[in-house]
Amino acid sequence: MKESAATFSWSNGRGEIPELEPGSCHLWELQPSHAYAEFLGPGERERYHAVTNEEVKISFATSQGGLRTICAIYQNCHPSQIHLQRAEHGKPFLPGGPHFNLSHTAGRIFAASSAQPLGLDVEWANRRVQAGALAAKYFSPTEAARIRALDEAAARAVFLRYWVAKEATVKLSGDGIYHGLRDALVELGEGGISHGEYRGRRVCLREFSPGEGLLAALASWEPVEVKGFFRI
């Protein structure tokens, strides 16, 4: 589903949000704001006040407080009533759902929510990377060979497509980059529909652009369809 951002109809997430049905997904963009700090837990609030870098501080408040705001919309409660827990490798989750995943890049913060597990990654399409060297280190031999066969500009573009798909996959698994990136195998497809495998398990991948100059991938164990785009 590799579409331009202009095809997305972003809605105000403060209004009525449709129910998350099986096989559906909602995408969210969180607008940076210190107001989200109100919903941080005690330990998080101490961390927030200790941060001196303004950009880091507002990003932390928005991502953690904003995540609770999104979950509260589905749970029909106040964000302060949302008590997130963390899995073995640190992936946050909410007992009783919904499932969610968060991604931020250079001041833009996005989240995906679904009735089933999922992973989301967003990157800038113009990000400067050493495509060949990184592919040789982290990609499969087949994937790395494809990168080596391309000129510099094409190699960077294909590398970033692989990268967002792989990172979304390991975020889906809950293992994270350091524990699972090399095990995330990707077969890039056309029209935004790609395929993956993670430690012997099939992964469904959708590529899209949530905004001008951005690349994103959504990973799930079973196919999901995006049913709404919301900003809060």
C-alpha positions, 0 to 999 in steps of 0.5 A: 500500500505504498501511497502518497500522503495526499491519499490519506484522509487524516481525521481529528482523533478527539472525536468518535473513533470506530471500533477496532475490528479483527483484521483492522488497524488505525494509524495515529500521528501524535502532535508534540506537546508537553501537555501529555506529561500529565499522563505519565507514571510516577517514574516517568514523570521524574525522568521527564523533569530530569531531561534538559534537552527540550526536543528529547523532553517533549518527545518523551512526554508525547510518546508515553503520555500520547500512547496512554491517550490513544489507549484510553480512547479505546478503553473509554476511560481517562488516560491516567487510568491506563497502566501499561506493562512491559514484555521481556525485552521492553515492548509495552503492552496493555492487558486487555488490548488494544495492541499498539506500536510506536515509531518516531523519527526527527520530531514526527511521532506515529502509532499503530493500533489493532486488535492483533499484534503489530509492529510499525517503523517510520523513517525519512526517505532522504536519510543518509546511510552506508547502505552496502556496509550496513546490509553486509552486517545486518541483512541476509546474503541475498538481500545484501547482494541485491543492495550491492548490485545497485547504484548509490541512490537506488541502493539507499532507497532499497536499503531503507525499504528493507530497513523499515520492514525489518524493524517493523518485524522485530518490533512485532516480535517484541525482540527488538533490533539487537535481539532479532534484526538478523532473523527478519527476512524480507521479500520486497513486493509491488504496490506496497505489499511485501512478505517476510519471515521471522524465525520460521514464522510468516510476516505480513508487511505493508509499506506506505508513506504517512507524510511527505518524505516519509517511508513506513512499514507495518508488520503483522502475523495476519493481514491487517487493513488500515481503516483510519488515520487520526491526529491528536 
